[in-house]
């Protein structure tokens, strides 16, 4: 598939360094077309069904050398246990995701901006592997939804939707996830990108367990800005609430120990809930370049 640059968050030149990597699922899935992933419907017990052109980075042992000798082109043999993947990107666009100085791409942008770069890059990697990618945007309810697809026009539309995201105050997300569950009929992979700074975090993971029970491969990407982990030095600041409004004037030194203890407890709780719910958990710092984060994530998924 030829990809046009239709989003300012899509850097094809930078992504060329990751051409040898792809997103891998850790569970059996269902799919409609032949692809890379292990299917739940084994059918022919590994029977040969078709050829597909070799993609750089695949195991060379998969190449059919007789076909290569006859045609001069590399093809791999497809078997009935291999299938494509439906992958749904779930993005939190609530008010707290706007935290951070927008505009600095590597080490200081807002959490939402970081997610926009990361999700756009992921959509490119997924579609490049002939898999299908969809989008769900949550701030409270399910605000935007694109069912998984694999055509060039679909991926462009999805990337443009990611580019146009803006945060909206909303301290809850569980209802939107339950709505998404009702719309999702095929198993696949669900990647949730959020800071999980919400009032209904336990309900959120209860909603994710619905997907797990249906056989989805769940990935939680917990987005954290470094300025959230430690309060700034200084005498007096005003801290403003990004979901419900309001604020407080204080000296960071007065509240630093309690704040840092509570934030560490929040991080631990989200990780515990994710792992208990059968999710693959990865904490992401916006201080790390998104391409570095993506490369590490893909390598880890590949095992």
Helices and strands as residue ranges (DSSP letters): H 12-15, G 16-18, E 37-38, E 48-53, G 60-62, H 65-71, E 75-79, E 82-83, E 86-92, G 95-98, H 111-128, E 132-138, E 142-149, H 152-163, H 174-183, E 189-194, H 201-213, E 217-224, H 226-229, E 237-240, E 247-250, H 252-276, E 280-285, H 290-302
